[in-house]
Amino acid sequence: MEWIKIFASDTEARGRIQTGKPQLLVIHGKRICLVLHEGNFRAVQDSCTHNGGSLSQGHVNYLGEIVCPWHGYRFDLRSGRACDSSSHDLKTYPVKSDDSGFFIGI
């Protein structure tokens, strides 16, 4: 796994990513949806496994699920698990921050 620096610090990340508003990142050609929810960052693949909708255009509900804007499919942000057995789980990406910056693992 390679750690890719996204922001100079955790403080910068929190200043640029709005709580509960998914943000699209493209890292090495991969579309990743980054979300700040309940004080924690989560990163999942941006493409819904049901029909390919961009999850960064969706929303996060009160249960901590990202909801696809096309057909309402829901996925747990922590695990990437589909909340409906008719679609596959999402790929998740680890997130970390330290004195040298804010990173996503690819």
N, C-alpha and C positions, 0 to 999 in steps of 0.2 A: 504494500500500500504506500502511496505517496501522499504526503500532507501538503496541500496547496494553500498558500497564504492568501486570504481573501481581504482582510482588513488589518490595519496596523495594530489594533488592540481590541479587546472586548468592549471597551467604552465606545470606540468608533462604530463597532458592529451594532451596539444597542442604540446608538444615535441615528443610524441609517436604516435599520430594519424596524418597522412599526409592529408593535405587539398585535398578533392575530392576523396580520396582513401578509399572505404568502408573497415571496419575492423570487423571481426567476434569476438564476445564475447559470452561465454557460462556462464550464470548466473543461478544458481539453476536449471540446466537442460534445460534452455530456450536458444535458439540460437538467438542472437540479433545482428543486423547490426548497428554499430556506424559509423557515418560520420561527418566530419568537413567540412562544406560548407559555404562559405562567412562569416567566422568568428564565426559561430554558430554550436553547436553540435546538431545532430538529431539522434534518435535511433528508429529503426523499427524492426519488426520481420524479421528474416533472410530468411525465406522461401517465395518464390513468390507464390501468391495465384492462379496463373494460373496452374502451373504444378510442384511446389515445388523446383524450382531452388534456389541455394544459392545466395542471393542478395549481400552478401559480396564479391562474385567473379565477380560481375557486375561492372558498372561504374556510375558516376554521370554526367549528361549532363549540359549544360549551363543554363537550365531552373530550375535547382535544383530538378531534378527528378532522382531517382535511377532506373537504367535500368537492367533488368534481363539478364544474359548472355546466357540463353537458347533460348528464343524466342523474346527478345526485349520488353517485357511488361514494362511499365513505371508507376512509382508511385511518387506522390509528397512527398518529404521528410518531409515537415512541417506537413501535415495532414494525410499522409498515403493513401490518395485517389488514386484509380486506375485511370489512364488517359484514359483507355479504358473500356467501360461498360461491357465487356465480362469477367472481373475478379473482385474479391472482393477486398475491401480496405485492407490495411495492418494494423496490430496492431502497435500503436506507444507507446513509453515509454518516460516518462518525464526525463529530464536531469537537474541537478543543480550542482552548485559548491559554496562552501563557505570556510571559514578559516579552516575548518576541513577536506576538501577533495572534490573530484569529484564523484558524485553519479548518479546512474540510478534507477528510481522507478519501482519496480516490483509488 
